[in-house]
C-alpha cells in the first residue's frame, strides 16, 4: 500500500480512536491498487475520495483528512 494511504488511514484511525486494522476495508471506497499506480506515476496528481465520513486528499506533497460534512 502506498505510504500516503497508510498515513491517511492512520490519521482516520487516530481520530476514531481505533487501530488502523479495525477500520473497514479501503477497497469498499476506492481501489487501493489503482490509486497506488496513479500516485506512483510521475504525474503531478491530486486524488480526492471519501472514506468512513472523511474527505481524503492525497497529492504529490500532501495528505489531508477532513470531516466530510465540512
Jmol script that loads the backbone (N, CA, C; Angstrom):
load data "model"
ATOM      1  N   UNK A   1       0.848  -1.172   0.000  1.00  0.00           N
ATOM      2  CA  UNK A   1       0.000   0.000   0.000  1.00  0.00           C
ATOM      3  C   UNK A   1       0.898   1.241   0.000  1.00  0.00           C
ATOM      4  N   UNK A   2       0.500   2.233  -0.757  1.00  0.00           N
ATOM      5  CA  UNK A   2       1.268   3.469  -0.873  1.00  0.00           C
ATOM      6  C   UNK A   2       1.366   4.149   0.504  1.00  0.00           C
ATOM      7  N   UNK A   3       2.529   4.723   0.825  1.00  0.00           N
ATOM      8  CA  UNK A   3       2.708   5.372   2.130  1.00  0.00           C
ATOM      9  C   UNK A   3       1.686   6.476   2.421  1.00  0.00           C
ATOM     10  N   UNK A   4       1.238   7.184   1.394  1.00  0.00           N
ATOM     11  CA  UNK A   4       0.241   8.237   1.607  1.00  0.00           C
ATOM     12  C   UNK A   4      -1.085   7.639   2.067  1.00  0.00           C
ATOM     13  N   UNK A   5      -1.439   6.476   1.550  1.00  0.00           N
ATOM     14  CA  UNK A   5      -2.654   5.801   2.005  1.00  0.00           C
ATOM     15  C   UNK A   5      -2.513   5.345   3.450  1.00  0.00           C
ATOM     16  N   UNK A   6      -1.353   4.837   3.788  1.00  0.00           N
ATOM     17  CA  UNK A   6      -1.098   4.406   5.167  1.00  0.00           C
ATOM     18  C   UNK A   6      -1.229   5.611   6.102  1.00  0.00           C
ATOM     19  N   UNK A   7      -0.681   6.748   5.698  1.00  0.00           N
ATOM     20  CA  UNK A   7      -0.772   7.967   6.501  1.00  0.00           C
ATOM     21  C   UNK A   7      -2.221   8.391   6.683  1.00  0.00           C
ATOM     22  N   UNK A   8      -2.986   8.398   5.599  1.00  0.00           N
ATOM     23  CA  UNK A   8      -4.394   8.792   5.675  1.00  0.00           C
ATOM     24  C   UNK A   8      -5.169   7.871   6.602  1.00  0.00           C
ATOM     25  N   UNK A   9      -4.963   6.570   6.470  1.00  0.00           N
ATOM     26  CA  UNK A   9      -5.667   5.622   7.334  1.00  0.00           C
ATOM     27  C   UNK A   9      -5.254   5.776   8.790  1.00  0.00           C
ATOM     28  N   UNK A  10      -3.985   6.043   9.039  1.00  0.00           N
ATOM     29  CA  UNK A  10      -3.516   6.247  10.411  1.00  0.00           C
ATOM     30  C   UNK A  10      -4.165   7.488  11.021  1.00  0.00           C
ATOM     31  N   UNK A  11      -4.307   8.543  10.235  1.00  0.00           N
ATOM     32  CA  UNK A  11      -4.941   9.769  10.735  1.00  0.00           C
ATOM     33  C   UNK A  11      -6.419   9.535  11.047  1.00  0.00           C
ATOM     34  N   UNK A  12      -7.092   8.800  10.179  1.00  0.00           N
ATOM     35  CA  UNK A  12      -8.504   8.494  10.426  1.00  0.00           C
ATOM     36  C   UNK A  12      -8.641   7.611  11.661  1.00  0.00           C
ATOM     37  N   UNK A  13      -7.820   6.612  11.775  1.00  0.00           N
ATOM     38  CA  UNK A  13      -7.865   5.723  12.938  1.00  0.00           C
ATOM     39  C   UNK A  13      -7.623   6.508  14.227  1.00  0.00           C
ATOM     40  N   UNK A  14      -6.694   7.441  14.198  1.00  0.00           N
ATOM     41  CA  UNK A  14      -6.419   8.250  15.389  1.00  0.00           C
ATOM     42  C   UNK A  14      -7.627   9.107  15.755  1.00  0.00           C
ATOM     43  N   UNK A  15      -8.274   9.677  14.765  1.00  0.00           N
ATOM     44  CA  UNK A  15      -9.472  10.489  15.035  1.00  0.00           C
ATOM     45  C   UNK A  15     -10.611   9.639  15.583  1.00  0.00           C
ATOM     46  N   UNK A  16     -10.674   8.407  15.150  1.00  0.00           N
ATOM     47  CA  UNK A  16     -11.730   7.498  15.591  1.00  0.00           C
ATOM     48  C   UNK A  16     -11.337   6.731  16.857  1.00  0.00           C
ATOM     49  N   UNK A  17     -10.113   6.948  17.329  1.00  0.00           N
ATOM     50  CA  UNK A  17      -9.579   6.236  18.490  1.00  0.00           C
ATOM     51  C   UNK A  17      -9.692   4.726  18.295  1.00  0.00           C
ATOM     52  N   UNK A  18      -9.256   4.287  17.119  1.00  0.00           N
ATOM     53  CA  UNK A  18      -9.280   2.866  16.753  1.00  0.00           C
ATOM     54  C   UNK A  18      -7.941   2.487  16.148  1.00  0.00           C
ATOM     55  N   UNK A  19      -7.650   1.217  16.167  1.00  0.00           N
ATOM     56  CA  UNK A  19      -6.480   0.713  15.469  1.00  0.00           C
ATOM     57  C   UNK A  19      -6.761   0.770  13.977  1.00  0.00           C
ATOM     58  N   UNK A  20      -5.743   1.054  13.187  1.00  0.00           N
ATOM     59  CA  UNK A  20      -5.924   1.152  11.727  1.00  0.00           C
ATOM     60  C   UNK A  20      -6.497  -0.136  11.150  1.00  0.00           C
ATOM     61  N   UNK A  21      -6.103  -1.264  11.712  1.00  0.00           N
ATOM     62  CA  UNK A  21      -6.585  -2.549  11.197  1.00  0.00           C
ATOM     63  C   UNK A  21      -8.051  -2.798  11.534  1.00  0.00           C
ATOM     64  N   UNK A  22      -8.623  -2.004  12.431  1.00  0.00           N
ATOM     65  CA  UNK A  22     -10.032  -2.155  12.790  1.00  0.00           C
ATOM     66  C   UNK A  22     -10.954  -1.360  11.867  1.00  0.00           C
ATOM     67  N   UNK A  23     -10.375  -0.548  10.991  1.00  0.00           N
ATOM     68  CA  UNK A  23     -11.189   0.212  10.037  1.00  0.00           C
ATOM     69  C   UNK A  23     -11.722  -0.718   8.950  1.00  0.00           C
ATOM     70  N   UNK A  24     -12.851  -0.357   8.346  1.00  0.00           N
ATOM     71  CA  UNK A  24     -13.370  -1.155   7.231  1.00  0.00           C
ATOM     72  C   UNK A  24     -12.373  -1.188   6.070  1.00  0.00           C
ATOM     73  N   UNK A  25     -12.469  -2.190   5.227  1.00  0.00           N
ATOM     74  CA  UNK A  25     -11.536  -2.286   4.092  1.00  0.00           C
ATOM     75  C   UNK A  25     -11.599  -1.044   3.207  1.00  0.00           C
ATOM     76  N   UNK A  26     -10.441  -0.550   2.846  1.00  0.00           N
ATOM     77  CA  UNK A  26     -10.360   0.635   2.000  1.00  0.00           C
ATOM     78  C   UNK A  26     -10.985   0.372   0.642  1.00  0.00           C
ATOM     79  N   UNK A  27     -10.878  -0.859   0.144  1.00  0.00           N
ATOM     80  CA  UNK A  27     -11.385  -1.173  -1.190  1.00  0.00           C
ATOM     81  C   UNK A  27     -12.905  -1.075  -1.286  1.00  0.00           C
ATOM     82  N   UNK A  28     -13.596  -0.912  -0.147  1.00  0.00           N
ATOM     83  CA  UNK A  28     -15.036  -0.655  -0.196  1.00  0.00           C
ATOM     84  C   UNK A  28     -15.317   0.751  -0.719  1.00  0.00           C
ATOM     85  N   UNK A  29     -14.328   1.645  -0.633  1.00  0.00           N
ATOM     86  CA  UNK A  29     -14.486   3.036  -1.071  1.00  0.00           C
ATOM     87  C   UNK A  29     -13.712   3.366  -2.332  1.00  0.00           C
ATOM     88  N   UNK A  30     -12.538   2.745  -2.484  1.00  0.00           N
ATOM     89  CA  UNK A  30     -11.656   3.073  -3.609  1.00  0.00           C
ATOM     90  C   UNK A  30     -10.748   1.874  -3.878  1.00  0.00           C
ATOM     91  N   UNK A  31     -10.296   1.758  -5.090  1.00  0.00           N
ATOM     92  CA  UNK A  31      -9.380   0.670  -5.443  1.00  0.00           C
ATOM     93  C   UNK A  31      -7.961   1.085  -5.034  1.00  0.00           C
ATOM     94  N   UNK A  32      -7.430   0.534  -3.928  1.00  0.00           N
ATOM     95  CA  UNK A  32      -6.118   0.962  -3.456  1.00  0.00           C
ATOM     96  C   UNK A  32      -4.988   0.668  -4.439  1.00  0.00           C
ATOM     97  N   UNK A  33      -5.097  -0.400  -5.204  1.00  0.00           N
ATOM     98  CA  UNK A  33      -4.046  -0.716  -6.178  1.00  0.00           C
ATOM     99  C   UNK A  33      -4.026   0.306  -7.310  1.00  0.00           C
ATOM    100  N   UNK A  34      -5.193   0.695  -7.780  1.00  0.00           N
ATOM    101  CA  UNK A  34      -5.266   1.705  -8.838  1.00  0.00           C
ATOM    102  C   UNK A  34      -4.778   3.056  -8.316  1.00  0.00           C
ATOM    103  N   UNK A  35      -5.162   3.387  -7.096  1.00  0.00           N
ATOM    104  CA  UNK A  35      -4.715   4.647  -6.515  1.00  0.00           C
ATOM    105  C   UNK A  35      -3.196   4.655  -6.347  1.00  0.00           C
ATOM    106  N   UNK A  36      -2.634   3.549  -5.910  1.00  0.00           N
ATOM    107  CA  UNK A  36      -1.183   3.446  -5.770  1.00  0.00           C
ATOM    108  C   UNK A  36      -0.496   3.649  -7.121  1.00  0.00           C
ATOM    109  N   UNK A  37      -1.051   3.042  -8.162  1.00  0.00           N
ATOM    110  CA  UNK A  37      -0.473   3.200  -9.502  1.00  0.00           C
ATOM    111  C   UNK A  37      -0.489   4.669  -9.929  1.00  0.00           C
ATOM    112  N   UNK A  38      -1.575   5.352  -9.661  1.00  0.00           N
ATOM    113  CA  UNK A  38      -1.666   6.775 -10.022  1.00  0.00           C
ATOM    114  C   UNK A  38      -0.657   7.589  -9.217  1.00  0.00           C
ATOM    115  N   UNK A  39      -0.588   7.335  -7.910  1.00  0.00           N
ATOM    116  CA  UNK A  39       0.331   8.102  -7.065  1.00  0.00           C
ATOM    117  C   UNK A  39       1.787   7.829  -7.394  1.00  0.00           C
ATOM    118  N   UNK A  40       2.092   6.638  -7.855  1.00  0.00           N
ATOM    119  CA  UNK A  40       3.470   6.297  -8.192  1.00  0.00           C
ATOM    120  C   UNK A  40       3.855   6.689  -9.617  1.00  0.00           C
ATOM    121  N   UNK A  41       2.891   7.163 -10.384  1.00  0.00           N
ATOM    122  CA  UNK A  41       3.220   7.670 -11.722  1.00  0.00           C
ATOM    123  C   UNK A  41       3.999   8.973 -11.540  1.00  0.00           C
ATOM    124  N   UNK A  42       4.637   9.405 -12.559  1.00  0.00           N
ATOM    125  CA  UNK A  42       5.425  10.629 -12.461  1.00  0.00           C
ATOM    126  C   UNK A  42       4.589  11.891 -12.639  1.00  0.00           C
ATOM    127  N   UNK A  43       3.288  11.727 -12.750  1.00  0.00           N
ATOM    128  CA  UNK A  43       2.404  12.873 -12.949  1.00  0.00           C
ATOM    129  C   UNK A  43       2.198  13.628 -11.634  1.00  0.00           C
ATOM    130  N   UNK A  44       1.978  14.921 -11.751  1.00  0.00           N
ATOM    131  CA  UNK A  44       1.640  15.744 -10.595  1.00  0.00           C
ATOM    132  C   UNK A  44       0.128  15.637 -10.414  1.00  0.00           C
ATOM    133  N   UNK A  45      -0.305  14.756  -9.518  1.00  0.00           N
ATOM    134  CA  UNK A  45      -1.732  14.478  -9.369  1.00  0.00           C
ATOM    135  C   UNK A  45      -2.213  14.797  -7.968  1.00  0.00           C
ATOM    136  N   UNK A  46      -3.515  14.982  -7.876  1.00  0.00           N
ATOM    137  CA  UNK A  46      -4.190  15.123  -6.586  1.00  0.00           C
ATOM    138  C   UNK A  46      -5.451  14.262  -6.673  1.00  0.00           C
ATOM    139  N   UNK A  47      -5.601  13.378  -5.721  1.00  0.00           N
ATOM    140  CA  UNK A  47      -6.738  12.459  -5.692  1.00  0.00           C
ATOM    141  C   UNK A  47      -7.580  12.762  -4.467  1.00  0.00           C
ATOM    142  N   UNK A  48      -8.889  12.784  -4.662  1.00  0.00           N
ATOM    143  CA  UNK A  48      -9.827  13.024  -3.552  1.00  0.00           C
ATOM    144  C   UNK A  48     -10.835  11.886  -3.518  1.00  0.00           C
ATOM    145  N   UNK A  49     -11.124  11.437  -2.310  1.00  0.00           N
ATOM    146  CA  UNK A  49     -12.160  10.420  -2.132  1.00  0.00           C
ATOM    147  C   UNK A  49     -12.696  10.494  -0.716  1.00  0.00           C
ATOM    148  N   UNK A  50     -13.857   9.884  -0.505  1.00  0.00           N
ATOM    149  CA  UNK A  50     -14.449   9.837   0.828  1.00  0.00           C
ATOM    150  C   UNK A  50     -14.319   8.424   1.381  1.00  0.00           C
ATOM    151  N   UNK A  51     -14.035   8.391   2.674  1.00  0.00           N
ATOM    152  CA  UNK A  51     -13.873   7.110   3.356  1.00  0.00           C
ATOM    153  C   UNK A  51     -14.285   7.289   4.809  1.00  0.00           C
ATOM    154  N   UNK A  52     -15.250   6.512   5.241  1.00  0.00           N
ATOM    155  CA  UNK A  52     -15.689   6.487   6.637  1.00  0.00           C
ATOM    156  C   UNK A  52     -16.044   7.865   7.191  1.00  0.00           C
ATOM    157  N   UNK A  53     -16.702   8.688   6.378  1.00  0.00           N
ATOM    158  CA  UNK A  53     -17.136  10.001   6.841  1.00  0.00           C
ATOM    159  C   UNK A  53     -16.068  11.075   6.775  1.00  0.00           C
ATOM    160  N   UNK A  54     -14.953  10.785   6.105  1.00  0.00           N
ATOM    161  CA  UNK A  54     -13.862  11.745   5.957  1.00  0.00           C
ATOM    162  C   UNK A  54     -13.576  11.971   4.488  1.00  0.00           C
ATOM    163  N   UNK A  55     -13.171  13.185   4.172  1.00  0.00           N
ATOM    164  CA  UNK A  55     -12.675  13.507   2.847  1.00  0.00           C
ATOM    165  C   UNK A  55     -11.162  13.383   2.887  1.00  0.00           C
ATOM    166  N   UNK A  56     -10.612  12.609   1.986  1.00  0.00           N
ATOM    167  CA  UNK A  56      -9.172  12.387   1.933  1.00  0.00           C
ATOM    168  C   UNK A  56      -8.650  13.002   0.643  1.00  0.00           C
ATOM    169  N   UNK A  57      -7.607  13.811   0.777  1.00  0.00           N
ATOM    170  CA  UNK A  57      -6.962  14.426  -0.379  1.00  0.00           C
ATOM    171  C   UNK A  57      -5.494  14.016  -0.333  1.00  0.00           C
ATOM    172  N   UNK A  58      -5.051  13.369  -1.392  1.00  0.00           N
ATOM    173  CA  UNK A  58      -3.662  12.928  -1.481  1.00  0.00           C
ATOM    174  C   UNK A  58      -3.065  13.517  -2.749  1.00  0.00           C
ATOM    175  N   UNK A  59      -1.965  14.220  -2.575  1.00  0.00           N
ATOM    176  CA  UNK A  59      -1.245  14.796  -3.698  1.00  0.00           C
ATOM    177  C   UNK A  59       0.218  14.437  -3.597  1.00  0.00           C
ATOM    178  N   UNK A  60       0.995  14.998  -4.474  1.00  0.00           N
ATOM    179  CA  UNK A  60       2.417  14.665  -4.503  1.00  0.00           C
ATOM    180  C   UNK A  60       3.140  15.084  -3.229  1.00  0.00           C
ATOM    181  N   UNK A  61       2.627  16.092  -2.538  1.00  0.00           N
ATOM    182  CA  UNK A  61       3.285  16.561  -1.324  1.00  0.00           C
ATOM    183  C   UNK A  61       2.318  16.778  -0.167  1.00  0.00           C
ATOM    184  N   UNK A  62       1.157  16.120  -0.207  1.00  0.00           N
ATOM    185  CA  UNK A  62       0.184  16.343   0.854  1.00  0.00           C
ATOM    186  C   UNK A  62      -0.677  15.108   1.120  1.00  0.00           C
ATOM    187  N   UNK A  63      -1.087  14.984   2.347  1.00  0.00           N
ATOM    188  CA  UNK A  63      -2.113  14.037   2.748  1.00  0.00           C
ATOM    189  C   UNK A  63      -2.994  14.797   3.718  1.00  0.00           C
ATOM    190  N   UNK A  64      -4.237  15.049   3.314  1.00  0.00           N
ATOM    191  CA  UNK A  64      -5.170  15.808   4.132  1.00  0.00           C
ATOM    192  C   UNK A  64      -6.399  14.958   4.408  1.00  0.00           C
ATOM    193  N   UNK A  65      -6.829  14.984   5.658  1.00  0.00           N
ATOM    194  CA  UNK A  65      -8.028  14.257   6.065  1.00  0.00           C
ATOM    195  C   UNK A  65      -8.906  15.252   6.815  1.00  0.00           C
ATOM    196  N   UNK A  66     -10.138  15.465   6.302  1.00  0.00           N
ATOM    197  CA  UNK A  66     -11.069  16.374   6.958  1.00  0.00           C
ATOM    198  C   UNK A  66     -12.425  15.701   7.078  1.00  0.00           C
ATOM    199  N   UNK A  67     -13.239  16.178   8.014  1.00  0.00           N
ATOM    200  CA  UNK A  67     -14.593  15.650   8.144  1.00  0.00           C
ATOM    201  C   UNK A  67     -15.356  15.926   6.854  1.00  0.00           C
ATOM    202  N   UNK A  68     -16.084  14.939   6.374  1.00  0.00           N
ATOM    203  CA  UNK A  68     -16.779  15.057   5.091  1.00  0.00           C
ATOM    204  C   UNK A  68     -17.882  16.109   5.131  1.00  0.00           C
ATOM    205  N   UNK A  69     -18.429  16.401   6.306  1.00  0.00           N
ATOM    206  CA  UNK A  69     -19.525  17.363   6.371  1.00  0.00           C
ATOM    207  C   UNK A  69     -19.044  18.810   6.415  1.00  0.00           C
ATOM    208  N   UNK A  70     -17.762  19.035   6.324  1.00  0.00           N
ATOM    209  CA  UNK A  70     -17.244  20.419   6.310  1.00  0.00           C
ATOM    210  C   UNK A  70     -17.167  20.933   4.903  1.00  0.00           C
TER     211      UNK A  70
END
end "model"
wireframe off; spacefill off
backbone 0.3
color backbone group
